[in-house]
């Protein structure tokens, strides 16, 4: 969750680190800090965002070509100056930045306190840096050995970068469960939680694996395991453009990413649908396709928005491939002792590819002998490396904390998978298959048309920006979309919102409905349209306020609802992709009008790497 940046080379480190922290701020923004080594290490840290740190540093001259920086999402200890990273060991020998959680920090802290160590913060990270120092003194070993020996005693997850005052020309980086990337330049190296702070300097990177340790000096890099086994660096070249991580004229990343969806969906199916539109090719599944086709059960796992995409996937796969599907919260999956058979297919869905709960669920599924696949957006992240096979979404970097284009890209992949399986199993005939392909190919231009309604959505947002509660209703494919719409509003506007199956409204939520409760109903013309019309009538009979997402040209609901937002006519598989877009816009505008930070909502962070 926290963002890590490190630099060693010939440039001034401070500007590189500060700019890198700004790019990583979506991973956490409770506090920020830097350490730059000149003749001596100099540390500045501050509660708040990176801008607050910059203001604190002011015009101070910070030289030095080696440094580390951190932007924090608080786990242990409230956000304040003392708990901000970097942390320094009691005797000042070691300086550390850390992403993750040290689960056994309490017992380690007690042992260190018995040996005379005192602590200035509430963090588990300060325990780790003092443990490193204790081993360094007691064993009279090098900084590298002290770090590796300390990590043997740690239970939990970590991505760390360490500076030793006695070896000031060296950075030591290590990971287990929290991502770290090494950027390789000309006589310079970069360390970061992901590639976004690195890409403007180099596109050559090394993705560290669990239990890897990197020892980085000026012009020199060595990799080994914490057991001191030498590793050969595997340098990969990233296909990432600096413009993809800039706002490019939009006020916020979230709005930019909403408007990027026609392109991100196109990029997701580009090259995967044959030019004659008669077939779907998912190369990442080629070798395991027979097993997938013959699966008796598929389990989809994810968290948050990815879980909602999985729910859409359940409808798609069961309808088109007639394979039973279960959808599980990754965070609950391994704690309820699930039944997993060796012929099960488990599909893990994650934007970042680093979600800790999802990675833990993957490990459990693999231990049970299941075939584990991944649907992920970030090349080189942990989930693609931990799964047997999978499909990238190609949505491009998503910087806004509230996920938008990742959802539609995930649903696009799941749609193609369902269509492919249905065709392979003979459940969908060729004519129907080509109809579905044609529907999918038209989605980007239909979303372009929906985006033209942005001013209309903005006017509706103005009316309801001060509401305290919202209810979102949908049936069939639109039920997961209702859940996703409610989540977007909660995440960025801090308005309480709930998504429900429309038919379930009368089993409880209807008690909440009055003239102050906006009810967002996804009422596009599908097989359940008449039932949804009845649900709207039930809301209106109780003086409820209805905002309806309807198919273009609908007159029945227009006469009943207080506000309507039209989406183009499409088949049911495509309409779930279309209907979510106005809900994203509605949440965005309401949050903006309430003065909320839409890109960095309070208490949240992207890439949740703690359990």
C-alpha positions as CSV (number, residue, x, y, z in Angstrom):
1,X,0.0,0.0,0.0
2,X,2.8,2.4,0.8
3,X,5.0,3.8,-1.9
4,X,8.7,3.3,-2.0
5,X,11.3,5.2,-4.1
6,X,15.1,4.8,-4.1
7,X,17.9,6.3,-6.3
8,X,21.6,5.8,-6.6
9,X,23.6,7.4,-9.5
10,X,25.0,10.6,-10.8
11,X,21.9,12.9,-10.6
12,X,20.6,14.8,-7.6
13,X,18.5,12.3,-5.7
14,X,16.0,14.6,-4.1
15,X,14.0,15.8,-7.2
16,X,13.9,12.2,-8.5
17,X,12.5,10.9,-5.2
18,X,10.0,13.7,-4.7
19,X,8.6,13.3,-8.3
20,X,8.6,9.5,-7.8
21,X,6.6,9.9,-4.5
22,X,4.0,12.0,-6.3
23,X,3.6,9.2,-8.9
24,X,3.2,6.7,-6.1
25,X,0.9,8.7,-3.9
26,X,-2.1,6.6,-5.0
27,X,-0.6,3.9,-2.8
28,X,-0.9,6.0,0.3
29,X,-0.9,9.6,1.4
30,X,-1.0,9.7,5.2
31,X,2.5,10.9,5.5
32,X,5.7,11.2,3.4
33,X,9.5,11.4,4.0
34,X,12.9,11.4,2.3
35,X,16.4,10.6,3.2
36,X,19.3,11.9,1.0
37,X,22.9,10.9,1.6
38,X,25.4,13.7,1.0
39,X,28.3,13.8,3.5
40,X,25.8,12.5,6.0
41,X,22.2,11.2,5.7
42,X,19.6,14.0,5.9
43,X,16.0,13.1,6.7
44,X,12.8,15.1,6.3
45,X,9.4,13.6,7.0
46,X,5.9,15.0,7.5
47,X,2.3,14.0,8.2
48,X,0.1,14.6,5.1
49,X,0.7,14.4,1.4
50,X,3.9,14.8,-0.6
51,X,3.0,18.4,-1.2
52,X,3.1,19.0,2.6
53,X,6.6,17.4,2.7
54,X,7.7,19.7,-0.2
55,X,6.5,22.7,1.7
56,X,8.3,21.6,4.8
57,X,11.5,21.1,3.0
58,X,11.1,24.5,1.3
59,X,14.1,26.0,-0.4
60,X,16.7,24.0,1.6
61,X,19.6,22.9,-0.5
62,X,19.6,19.1,-0.6
63,X,22.5,17.6,-2.5
64,X,23.6,14.0,-2.7
65,X,23.2,11.3,-5.4
66,X,21.8,8.6,-3.1
67,X,18.4,8.7,-1.4
68,X,15.2,7.0,-0.5
69,X,11.6,8.2,-0.1
70,X,8.3,6.9,1.2
71,X,4.6,7.8,1.1
72,X,2.6,6.0,3.7
73,X,-0.8,4.3,4.1
74,X,-1.0,3.8,7.9
75,X,-1.2,0.3,9.3
76,X,0.6,0.4,12.7
77,X,0.4,3.8,14.3
78,X,-1.7,6.9,13.4
79,X,-0.6,9.2,10.7
80,X,1.9,11.7,12.3
81,X,5.4,13.0,11.9
82,X,6.8,10.3,14.3
83,X,5.3,7.4,12.5
84,X,6.2,8.7,9.0
85,X,9.1,6.9,7.2
86,X,12.1,6.8,6.9
87,X,12.8,5.3,10.3
88,X,16.2,5.4,12.0
89,X,17.6,2.8,14.3
90,X,18.2,3.8,18.0
91,X,22.0,4.3,17.5
92,X,21.6,5.9,14.1
93,X,23.3,3.2,12.1
94,X,20.4,2.2,9.8
95,X,17.7,4.1,7.9
96,X,14.8,2.2,6.4
97,X,11.6,2.6,4.4
98,X,9.1,-0.2,4.4
99,X,5.8,-1.4,2.7
100,X,4.0,-4.2,4.4
101,X,3.3,-5.6,7.9
102,X,5.7,-7.3,10.3
103,X,3.2,-9.6,12.0
104,X,5.5,-10.7,14.9
105,X,6.7,-7.1,15.6
106,X,5.3,-7.4,19.2
107,X,7.5,-10.3,20.3
108,X,10.5,-8.8,18.4
109,X,10.0,-5.4,20.1
110,X,9.9,-7.0,23.6
111,X,13.2,-8.8,23.0
112,X,14.8,-5.7,21.8
113,X,13.5,-3.7,24.7
114,X,15.0,-6.2,27.1
115,X,18.3,-5.5,25.3
116,X,18.0,-1.8,25.9
117,X,16.4,-0.6,22.8
118,X,13.9,2.3,23.0
119,X,11.3,3.3,20.4
120,X,10.1,6.7,19.1
121,X,7.1,5.5,17.0
122,X,4.2,3.1,17.1
123,X,5.3,1.3,13.9
124,X,6.4,-2.2,13.2
125,X,9.0,-0.7,10.8
126,X,11.0,0.8,13.6
127,X,11.2,-2.6,15.2
128,X,12.7,-4.0,12.0
129,X,15.3,-1.3,11.6
130,X,16.4,-1.8,15.3
131,X,16.5,-5.6,14.8
132,X,18.9,-5.0,11.8
133,X,21.1,-2.8,13.9
134,X,21.1,-5.2,16.9
135,X,22.3,-8.0,14.6
136,X,24.8,-5.7,13.0
137,X,26.5,-4.9,16.3
138,X,26.1,-8.3,17.9
139,X,27.4,-10.3,15.0
140,X,30.0,-7.7,13.8
141,X,28.8,-8.4,10.2
142,X,28.2,-6.3,7.1
143,X,25.1,-4.3,6.6
144,X,23.9,-6.7,3.9
145,X,24.3,-9.8,6.2
146,X,22.6,-7.9,9.0
147,X,19.6,-7.2,6.8
148,X,19.4,-10.8,5.5
149,X,19.7,-12.3,9.0
150,X,17.0,-10.0,10.3
151,X,14.6,-11.0,7.6
152,X,14.9,-14.6,8.6
153,X,13.4,-13.6,11.9
154,X,10.5,-11.7,10.4
155,X,7.0,-13.0,9.9
156,X,4.9,-11.0,7.5
157,X,5.2,-9.0,4.4
158,X,7.8,-6.4,3.4
159,X,9.3,-4.4,0.6
160,X,12.2,-2.5,2.1
161,X,15.1,-0.3,1.2
162,X,17.9,0.2,3.7
163,X,20.8,2.6,4.1
164,X,23.6,1.9,6.5
165,X,25.5,5.0,7.8
166,X,28.8,3.0,7.7
167,X,28.2,2.1,4.1
168,X,26.6,5.2,2.7
169,X,27.2,4.4,-1.0
170,X,24.9,1.3,-0.9
171,X,21.2,0.7,-1.0
172,X,19.9,-2.7,0.1
173,X,16.4,-3.6,-1.1
174,X,14.4,-6.8,-0.3
175,X,10.9,-8.0,-0.8
176,X,8.5,-10.6,0.4
177,X,4.8,-10.1,-0.4
178,X,5.2,-6.4,-1.2
179,X,6.3,-5.4,-4.7
180,X,9.7,-3.9,-5.6
181,X,11.0,-3.0,-9.0
182,X,14.7,-2.1,-9.8
183,X,15.1,0.3,-12.7
184,X,18.4,-0.1,-14.6
185,X,19.8,3.0,-16.2
186,X,23.2,4.1,-17.5
187,X,25.4,4.2,-14.3
188,X,22.3,4.7,-12.2
189,X,19.7,2.5,-10.5
190,X,16.2,3.2,-9.3
191,X,14.0,1.3,-6.7
192,X,10.2,1.6,-6.6
193,X,7.0,-0.1,-5.6
194,X,6.1,-0.1,-9.3
195,X,7.4,1.2,-12.5
196,X,5.6,4.6,-12.6
197,X,8.4,6.6,-10.9
198,X,11.0,4.9,-13.1
199,X,9.6,5.0,-16.6
200,X,10.7,8.6,-17.4
201,X,14.4,7.6,-16.8
202,X,14.5,4.0,-18.1
203,X,12.2,1.2,-19.3
204,X,14.6,-1.6,-18.3
205,X,13.5,-3.1,-15.0
206,X,14.1,-6.1,-12.8
207,X,11.1,-7.4,-10.8
208,X,12.2,-8.7,-7.4
209,X,10.7,-12.0,-6.3
210,X,9.9,-13.0,-2.8
211,X,13.0,-13.5,-0.6
212,X,15.2,-11.6,-3.2
213,X,17.7,-9.1,-1.9
214,X,19.3,-6.5,-4.1
215,X,22.6,-4.8,-3.2
216,X,23.0,-1.7,-5.2
217,X,26.1,0.5,-5.4
218,X,27.0,3.2,-7.9
219,X,27.4,1.3,-11.2
220,X,27.0,-2.1,-9.6
221,X,24.0,-4.4,-8.8
222,X,24.0,-7.8,-7.3
223,X,21.0,-10.0,-6.6
224,X,20.8,-12.9,-4.1
225,X,18.3,-14.6,-1.9
226,X,18.1,-14.0,1.9
227,X,19.9,-17.4,2.1
228,X,22.9,-15.8,0.2
229,X,22.3,-17.7,-3.1
230,X,23.4,-15.7,-6.0
231,X,20.8,-14.8,-8.6
232,X,21.1,-13.8,-12.3
233,X,19.2,-10.5,-12.9
234,X,16.4,-10.9,-15.4
235,X,16.1,-7.5,-17.1
236,X,12.7,-6.8,-18.8
237,X,11.8,-4.0,-21.1
238,X,8.5,-2.2,-20.2
239,X,6.0,-1.1,-22.8
240,X,4.9,2.0,-20.9
241,X,4.6,5.6,-22.1
242,X,5.2,8.5,-19.7
243,X,2.0,10.2,-21.1
244,X,-0.1,7.3,-19.7
245,X,0.7,8.4,-16.2
246,X,0.0,12.1,-16.7
247,X,-3.4,13.8,-16.5
248,X,-3.1,15.0,-20.1
249,X,-5.4,18.0,-19.6
250,X,-8.0,16.4,-17.3
251,X,-8.6,17.8,-13.9
252,X,-8.3,14.4,-12.2
253,X,-6.9,11.0,-13.0
254,X,-10.3,9.5,-12.3
255,X,-12.0,11.5,-14.9
256,X,-9.2,10.8,-17.4
257,X,-9.5,7.1,-16.7
258,X,-13.3,7.1,-17.1
259,X,-12.9,8.8,-20.5
260,X,-10.1,6.4,-21.5
261,X,-12.5,3.4,-21.3
262,X,-13.3,3.3,-25.1
263,X,-9.5,2.9,-25.7
264,X,-8.8,0.6,-22.8
265,X,-11.6,-1.8,-23.8
266,X,-10.4,-1.7,-27.4
267,X,-6.8,-2.4,-26.2
268,X,-8.1,-5.3,-24.1
269,X,-9.7,-7.1,-27.1
270,X,-7.2,-5.8,-29.7
271,X,-5.5,-8.8,-31.4
272,X,-7.7,-11.3,-29.5
273,X,-10.6,-11.2,-31.9
274,X,-9.8,-12.5,-35.3
275,X,-10.0,-10.1,-38.2
276,X,-12.9,-12.1,-39.7
277,X,-14.7,-11.7,-36.3
278,X,-15.2,-15.5,-36.2
279,X,-13.0,-16.4,-33.3
280,X,-11.4,-15.3,-30.0
281,X,-7.8,-16.0,-29.2
282,X,-6.5,-15.7,-25.6
283,X,-2.9,-16.7,-26.0
284,X,-2.2,-16.8,-22.3
285,X,-4.8,-19.6,-22.0
286,X,-3.7,-21.6,-25.0
287,X,-1.9,-24.5,-23.2
288,X,-4.5,-25.0,-20.5
289,X,-7.6,-24.4,-22.7
290,X,-8.6,-28.1,-22.8
291,X,-8.6,-28.3,-19.0
292,X,-10.6,-25.0,-18.8
293,X,-13.2,-26.3,-21.3
294,X,-13.7,-29.5,-19.3
295,X,-13.8,-27.8,-15.9
296,X,-16.5,-29.0,-13.6
297,X,-16.3,-25.9,-11.5
298,X,-14.7,-22.4,-11.7
299,X,-14.0,-20.3,-8.7
300,X,-13.5,-16.6,-9.2
301,X,-11.8,-14.6,-6.5
302,X,-11.1,-10.9,-6.1
303,X,-11.5,-7.9,-3.8
304,X,-13.5,-4.7,-4.1
305,X,-14.1,-3.8,-7.7
306,X,-12.5,-6.9,-8.9
307,X,-15.0,-9.0,-6.9
308,X,-17.8,-7.1,-8.7
309,X,-16.2,-7.9,-12.1
310,X,-16.1,-11.5,-10.9
311,X,-19.9,-11.5,-10.2
312,X,-20.5,-10.3,-13.8
313,X,-18.1,-13.1,-14.9
314,X,-20.3,-15.6,-13.0
315,X,-23.3,-14.6,-15.0
316,X,-21.4,-14.7,-18.3
317,X,-19.6,-18.1,-17.8
318,X,-22.7,-19.9,-16.5
319,X,-24.9,-18.5,-19.3
320,X,-22.5,-19.1,-22.2
321,X,-20.4,-22.1,-21.1
322,X,-22.8,-23.8,-18.6
323,X,-20.0,-24.3,-16.1
324,X,-20.9,-23.8,-12.4
325,X,-19.2,-20.7,-11.0
326,X,-18.6,-19.6,-7.4
327,X,-17.5,-16.1,-6.6
328,X,-15.4,-15.6,-3.4
329,X,-14.0,-12.7,-1.6
330,X,-10.3,-13.4,-1.6
331,X,-10.0,-12.0,1.9
332,X,-12.5,-14.7,3.2
333,X,-11.5,-17.5,0.9
334,X,-8.7,-19.1,2.9
335,X,-10.1,-18.4,6.3
336,X,-13.3,-20.5,5.9
337,X,-11.4,-23.7,5.0
338,X,-12.9,-23.9,1.5
339,X,-13.4,-27.1,-0.4
340,X,-11.1,-27.1,-3.4
341,X,-10.8,-30.0,-5.8
342,X,-7.9,-30.8,-8.0
343,X,-10.0,-30.4,-11.1
344,X,-11.2,-27.0,-10.0
345,X,-10.2,-23.8,-12.0
346,X,-9.5,-20.8,-9.7
347,X,-9.3,-17.5,-11.5
348,X,-7.8,-14.6,-9.5
349,X,-8.8,-11.1,-10.6
350,X,-6.7,-8.0,-9.6
351,X,-5.9,-4.7,-11.2
352,X,-2.5,-4.3,-9.5
353,X,-1.5,-8.0,-9.4
354,X,-0.2,-7.3,-5.9
355,X,-3.4,-7.7,-3.7
356,X,-2.2,-9.5,-0.6
357,X,-5.6,-11.3,0.1
358,X,-5.8,-12.5,-3.5
359,X,-2.2,-13.7,-3.5
360,X,-2.9,-15.6,-0.2
361,X,-5.9,-17.2,-1.8
362,X,-3.8,-18.2,-4.9
363,X,-1.3,-19.9,-2.6
364,X,-4.1,-21.9,-0.9
365,X,-5.6,-23.0,-4.3
366,X,-2.2,-24.1,-5.7
367,X,-1.5,-26.1,-2.5
368,X,-4.8,-27.9,-3.1
369,X,-3.8,-28.8,-6.6
370,X,-6.2,-26.6,-8.5
371,X,-5.3,-24.9,-11.8
372,X,-4.9,-21.2,-11.0
373,X,-5.3,-18.5,-13.6
374,X,-5.0,-14.7,-13.3
375,X,-6.7,-11.7,-14.8
376,X,-4.4,-8.8,-14.2
377,X,-3.5,-5.3,-15.5
378,X,0.2,-4.9,-14.4
379,X,2.8,-6.8,-16.4
380,X,5.4,-8.4,-14.2
381,X,3.4,-8.1,-11.0
382,X,3.1,-11.0,-8.5
383,X,-0.2,-12.5,-9.6
384,X,0.9,-13.2,-13.2
385,X,4.1,-14.8,-11.8
386,X,2.3,-16.9,-9.2
387,X,-0.5,-18.3,-11.4
388,X,-0.2,-21.1,-13.9
389,X,-1.6,-19.0,-16.8
390,X,-3.7,-16.0,-17.4
391,X,-4.8,-12.9,-19.4
392,X,-3.6,-9.3,-19.1
393,X,-6.3,-6.6,-19.4
394,X,-4.1,-4.0,-21.1
395,X,-6.1,-1.2,-19.5
396,X,-3.0,0.9,-19.0
397,X,-1.9,2.5,-15.7
398,X,-4.8,3.3,-13.4
399,X,-3.7,6.1,-11.0
400,X,-7.0,7.1,-9.5
401,X,-7.6,5.1,-6.3
402,X,-11.2,4.4,-7.2
403,X,-11.0,1.8,-10.0
404,X,-12.9,2.6,-13.2
405,X,-11.3,1.4,-16.4
406,X,-9.9,-1.7,-14.7
407,X,-13.5,-2.9,-14.0
408,X,-14.6,-2.6,-17.6
409,X,-11.4,-4.2,-18.9
410,X,-11.8,-7.1,-16.5
411,X,-15.4,-7.6,-17.6
412,X,-14.2,-7.5,-21.2
413,X,-11.7,-10.3,-20.5
414,X,-14.3,-12.3,-18.7
415,X,-16.7,-11.8,-21.6
416,X,-14.2,-13.1,-24.1
417,X,-13.4,-16.1,-21.9
418,X,-17.1,-17.0,-21.6
419,X,-17.6,-16.7,-25.3
420,X,-14.6,-18.8,-26.1
421,X,-15.6,-21.5,-23.6
422,X,-19.2,-21.5,-24.9
423,X,-18.0,-21.9,-28.5
424,X,-15.4,-24.6,-27.6
425,X,-18.1,-26.6,-25.7
426,X,-20.6,-26.3,-28.6
427,X,-23.1,-24.4,-26.5
428,X,-22.9,-21.2,-28.6
429,X,-23.3,-21.8,-32.3
430,X,-21.3,-19.9,-34.8
431,X,-24.0,-17.4,-35.7
432,X,-24.7,-16.5,-32.1
433,X,-20.9,-16.3,-31.4
434,X,-20.5,-13.8,-34.2
435,X,-23.4,-11.8,-32.9
436,X,-21.7,-11.6,-29.5
437,X,-18.4,-10.6,-31.0
438,X,-20.2,-7.8,-33.0
439,X,-21.8,-6.6,-29.8
440,X,-18.5,-6.5,-28.0
441,X,-16.7,-4.6,-30.8
442,X,-19.4,-1.9,-30.7
443,X,-18.9,-1.2,-26.9
444,X,-16.2,1.4,-27.2
445,X,-18.1,3.7,-29.6
446,X,-21.2,3.3,-27.5
447,X,-19.3,4.3,-24.4
448,X,-18.1,7.4,-26.4
449,X,-21.8,8.3,-26.8
450,X,-22.4,7.8,-23.1
451,X,-19.5,10.1,-22.2
452,X,-21.3,12.8,-24.2
453,X,-24.0,12.8,-21.5
454,X,-21.4,14.0,-18.9
455,X,-22.9,17.5,-18.6
456,X,-26.4,16.0,-18.0
457,X,-25.0,13.7,-15.3
458,X,-23.3,16.7,-13.8
459,X,-26.7,18.4,-13.4
460,X,-28.2,15.4,-11.7
461,X,-25.2,15.3,-9.3
462,X,-25.8,19.0,-8.4
463,X,-29.3,18.0,-7.2
464,X,-28.2,15.1,-5.0
465,X,-24.7,16.1,-3.8
466,X,-25.9,16.7,-0.2
467,X,-27.8,13.5,0.2
468,X,-26.8,11.3,3.1
469,X,-27.7,7.9,1.6
470,X,-28.2,6.3,-1.8
471,X,-29.7,2.9,-2.8
472,X,-28.6,1.3,-6.1
473,X,-30.8,-1.4,-7.6
474,X,-30.2,-3.8,-10.5
475,X,-31.2,-7.3,-11.7
476,X,-29.2,-10.0,-13.5
477,X,-26.0,-8.6,-15.0
478,X,-27.0,-5.2,-13.6
479,X,-26.9,-6.3,-10.0
480,X,-23.0,-6.4,-9.9
481,X,-23.1,-3.0,-11.7
482,X,-25.4,-1.6,-8.9
483,X,-22.8,-2.9,-6.3
484,X,-20.0,-1.2,-8.2
485,X,-21.9,2.1,-8.6
486,X,-22.6,2.2,-4.8
487,X,-18.9,1.4,-4.1
488,X,-17.7,4.2,-6.3
489,X,-20.0,6.7,-4.5
490,X,-18.9,5.5,-1.1
491,X,-15.2,5.5,-1.9
492,X,-14.9,9.0,-3.2
493,X,-17.9,11.1,-1.9
494,X,-18.1,9.4,1.6
495,X,-21.9,9.1,1.1
496,X,-23.4,5.9,2.5
497,X,-24.6,3.8,-0.4
498,X,-25.8,0.3,-0.8
499,X,-26.2,-1.9,-3.9
500,X,-29.0,-4.5,-3.9
501,X,-30.7,-6.9,-6.3
502,X,-33.8,-5.0,-7.2
503,X,-36.1,-7.8,-6.2
504,X,-34.6,-7.9,-2.7
505,X,-35.5,-4.2,-2.0
506,X,-38.8,-5.3,-0.6
507,X,-37.1,-7.6,1.9
508,X,-35.6,-4.8,4.0
509,X,-34.2,-1.7,2.2
510,X,-37.7,-0.5,1.2
511,X,-38.0,0.6,4.9
512,X,-35.4,3.3,4.3
513,X,-37.1,4.8,1.3
514,X,-38.5,8.3,1.6
515,X,-38.4,11.6,-0.3
516,X,-34.8,12.2,0.8
517,X,-33.4,8.8,-0.4
518,X,-32.2,8.8,-4.1
519,X,-32.6,5.4,-5.6
520,X,-30.5,4.7,-8.6
521,X,-32.1,2.0,-10.7
522,X,-30.3,0.3,-13.7
523,X,-33.3,-0.3,-15.9
524,X,-32.0,-1.0,-19.4
525,X,-34.2,-3.2,-21.5
526,X,-33.3,-6.8,-20.8
527,X,-35.2,-9.9,-19.9
528,X,-36.1,-8.5,-16.4
529,X,-37.2,-5.1,-17.6
530,X,-40.9,-5.5,-16.7
531,X,-39.9,-6.6,-13.2
532,X,-37.6,-3.6,-12.7
533,X,-40.5,-1.3,-13.8
534,X,-42.5,-2.8,-11.0
535,X,-39.7,-2.2,-8.6
536,X,-39.6,1.5,-9.6
537,X,-43.3,1.8,-9.0
538,X,-42.8,0.4,-5.5
539,X,-40.2,3.1,-4.8
540,X,-42.4,5.9,-6.2
541,X,-45.3,4.7,-4.1
542,X,-43.2,5.5,-1.1
543,X,-42.2,9.0,-2.4
544,X,-38.8,7.7,-3.3
545,X,-36.6,9.7,-5.7
546,X,-35.6,7.6,-8.8
547,X,-32.5,8.2,-11.0
548,X,-32.8,5.6,-13.8
549,X,-30.3,4.3,-16.2
550,X,-32.4,3.4,-19.3
551,X,-32.0,2.2,-22.8
552,X,-32.0,5.0,-25.4
553,X,-35.6,5.8,-26.4
554,X,-37.3,4.4,-23.3
555,X,-40.5,6.3,-22.6
556,X,-42.1,4.1,-19.9
557,X,-39.5,4.7,-17.2
558,X,-38.9,8.2,-18.3
559,X,-42.5,9.0,-17.3
560,X,-42.0,7.4,-13.9
561,X,-38.5,8.4,-12.9
562,X,-37.3,11.8,-11.6
563,X,-34.2,11.7,-13.8
564,X,-33.1,9.4,-16.5
565,X,-29.7,8.8,-18.1
566,X,-29.8,7.0,-21.4
567,X,-27.4,4.3,-22.7
568,X,-27.3,3.0,-26.2
569,X,-29.3,-0.2,-27.0
570,X,-27.1,-3.3,-26.8
571,X,-27.2,-7.0,-25.9
572,X,-27.2,-8.0,-22.2
573,X,-23.4,-8.8,-22.2
574,X,-22.6,-5.4,-23.5
575,X,-25.1,-3.4,-21.4
576,X,-23.3,-4.2,-18.2
577,X,-20.2,-2.5,-19.6
578,X,-22.2,0.5,-20.7
579,X,-24.4,0.9,-17.6
580,X,-21.5,1.3,-15.2
581,X,-20.1,4.4,-17.0
582,X,-22.8,6.9,-16.0
583,X,-22.5,5.6,-12.4
584,X,-18.8,6.4,-12.5
585,X,-19.5,9.9,-13.7
586,X,-22.3,10.4,-11.1
587,X,-20.0,9.5,-8.3
588,X,-17.2,11.6,-9.7
589,X,-19.3,14.8,-9.9
590,X,-21.0,14.3,-6.5
591,X,-17.6,13.9,-4.9
592,X,-16.1,16.9,-6.6
593,X,-19.1,19.1,-5.6
594,X,-18.7,18.0,-2.0
595,X,-15.0,19.1,-2.0
596,X,-13.6,15.6,-1.8
597,X,-10.3,14.5,-3.2
598,X,-11.5,12.2,-6.0
599,X,-8.1,10.7,-6.8
600,X,-7.0,10.2,-3.3
601,X,-10.0,9.6,-1.1
602,X,-9.5,9.5,2.7
603,X,-8.3,6.2,4.3
604,X,-8.0,4.4,1.0
605,X,-5.0,3.4,-1.1
606,X,-4.6,1.5,-4.4
607,X,-2.8,-1.9,-4.6
608,X,-3.7,-3.3,-1.2
609,X,-0.6,-5.2,-0.2
610,X,-1.6,-6.0,3.4
611,X,-4.1,-8.5,4.6
